[in-house]
């Protein structure tokens, strides 16, 4: 079988990389393919094909223009040559990942001549700069990554005689890893550069069409892996909605079923009774086909190699148990009506083994929730069971088990009782990864920081260590961090735990000078922070010899680093200039960062925009944010701040567009929705005023006669103010649903709903109820807006009762506005009333509408008591008039309700006449010395006379 026949039978290299075993039968490729499948990458990197590629890399790495043409003059006429280059790229990339992410230690001393290595490494690092952002400057074997990048980004796609070859999957992996290297962290949002993002999204779309095509040869395993990789890419890019959709599709494709539910058990040592505990029930799809058998056999083989995985530390807490002690059910089956059918009857602590891909799905779900959910105890309790479910499985893959420990460590960092184990577990993981990726200490001067290991366990022997093929098997689906990323994460964990000394030690050892400066800044050492930053940007006025001293050396303790600026600028120069600008609050530094990055570093313009906003120069602030959004259109904060500026200067259309763009990127920010509602409301006011201005203009020009020939011009459809107002209401409602405890946004919902024509009473009711819920605990009855409640009550009593309602107490239909208003008044308003008589008057109207005359009379009595209570009305004439009015209302209520019959046939108030006279006499007796002979006094006398038998 020839190489051409194999490729032409399945023209995509994307599917070939999952089936390289098929090439072992080709004599010319058998050795190199076998070496790659065995994880022995050094012979591949030393062969003639790879060495030729290394020479080409050295020639063109410093010139991006030459990289585009490096392969145009090459005579690569056969598919075999292209496959040899493909395997060289795969070997280079896997060797790079083995050396930096997974281990075991890799010896590559003879791959590239040492005399060429230092220069090549510096050029490779600079070639990875994008938009002013730089990668970590001490990446071991970075030349391997650049070689893989040259092959998969420049060489492919390739047109050969009669054949088109492309490897989009590997191009996505290389570009996404490059983008991650620029961010500096393995998780979190990318905020400073999105240049690679469009390229990645384009390839992802084309690759997805290929993977899920009807004629696709990709297996279910490959499809699930693709979706999980895609989810990790979207998590890295801050696109959590897309990531959730990817996980959902992966679950559906694999037939995996899981659910977060509850089960009775004990969580603490002193707990007496079993209560509901959160647990994830999960089950992989059962299958009898060969694909599942192969996966199961692979998992069984993997389980033999996880003995050297990082140790899972115990919690050792005096209160919380190591794991939930679930209650023993009375029968073998646990009934839970909320679970899917395939999960019913499953016991929480006796669940079946999951497939590796399904374990990764749970870890990805936990990562999404942990990264993008608010940090609170409740969310942590909901996220932790996902990681626990994976750890409770028997370990089947070294990398999955290590990632599960890492995910659990991240989740537990948010709780005080588990923070200690979180940090120590992270330390164990770091020690294990460093031990597995770093070679034995040597005296080689390759400028790569040597990391001192403080691990609890000795270094594993080669026979005990998991093979590299197992470690790399799911690395892209897990988005496993590099060794410097995991150490950086550990430094931040120590910092959050209060150990800044440990954090500083790590940052200094890794030579992460921006983080070192920020760490000093966080403890108030501004001078030291400035000194570290200026040292990276300026020479010493005493000469270049000062660079030889360590940053903590006594010789540079008082050095100001006020010489000439370094040329060329150091790596991360734009970020360093921005940090220096933050420390000195000097806009010239931010402008310098913008210039050095060739107008591509968006963070500089965002900071300038914030600075100009504070000093009141809104014109410059708007220009700065405009520049930031042009460079990075995927930063929601930049769009939101631009909208804020437009809102302040009265540019309603610009503000609406900016807020909408921000929401398209991040739809979880309540403030942005609220501001969008304000912009739409202002736009509505502008549209309302325009007809008035137009009418005045038309009246002024009515005397003018148009003699020219009538010409019909197309007219744009005018914007409808009602639609704008409805959009504003929707924006406020969405913002209120996100920030459900922000009463001001709910108050805006009430305002907009009241402006609708006719008013939107369901929104009025919802908003009023929310405001009462939020404010009642602090301000009591003041939280009740009497005008809004009056409008709701007026709408209810204006509607006729159904003819079938009978003659007794009327109870409106469930789901009707009347029923909702009455329930809200009874449960939320009445318990709050202490001093506001007008609220009792509104409650009386509702009781009268429902024919509950007993309660209607009681409300009138309570209102009268509130108004007549105290002595203030004996001196204040207006208060005296109010007492007379409420007394008149009380007498009317006695007359109207007292003689009516209750449901049992008795009168509402048999002695109503006596009570009415008693109330009037009580008021007159107290007011005799102050208000006798006034008009109001005569009113009371007339009421009293009218009650005589």
Secondary structure, DSSP 8 states (H G I E B T S, - for coil): --HHHHHHHS--HHHHTT-GGGGTTSHHHHHHHHHHHTT--HHHHHSHHHHHHHHHHHHHTT-HHHHHHTTTT----SHHHHHHHHHHHHHHHHHHHIIIII-S----TTTS-HHHHHHHHHHHHHHT-BTTB---TT-TTHHHHHHHHIIIIII-SEEETTEEE--HHHHHHHHHHHHHHHHSSSSS---S--HHHHHHHHHHHHHHHHHTSTT----HHHHHHHHHHHHHHHHHTT-HHHHHHHHHHHHHHHT-EEEEEEEEEEEETT--S-EEEEEEEEE-----SHHHHHHHHHHHHHHTT-TTS--------SSEEEEEEE---SSS----TTS-GGGTT--TTS-----HHHHHHHHHHHHHHHHHS--SHHHHHHHHHHHHHHHHS----HHHHHHHHHHHHHHHTTSHHHHHHHHHHHHHHHHHHHHHHS-S---------------SS----TTTS--HHHHHTTHHHHT---HHHHHHHHHHHHHHTT-HHHHHHHHHHHT-HHHHHHHHHHTT-HHHHHHHHHHHHB--TT-GGGGGS-TT-GGGTT----S-B-SS--TTHHHHHHHHHHHHT-HHHHHHHHHHTTS--HHHHHHHHHHHHHHT-HHHHHHHHHHHHHH-TT-HHHHHHHHHHHHHHT-HHHHHHHHHHHHHH-TT-HHHHHHHHHHHHHHHHHHHHHHHHHHHHHHHTTT----S------------HHHHHHHHHHHHHHHHHHSTT-HHHHHHHHHHHHHSSS--HHHHHHHHHHHHHHHHHHHGGGGS-HHHHHHHHHHHHTS---GGG-SS-----TTSHHHHHHHHIIIIIGGG-SS-HHHHHHHHHHHHHTT-HHHHHHHHHHHHHHHHSSSGGGT-HHHHHHHHHHHHHHHHHHHHHTTSB-TTS-BS-TTHHHHHHHHHHHHHHHHHHHHTTSHHHHHHHHHHHHT--
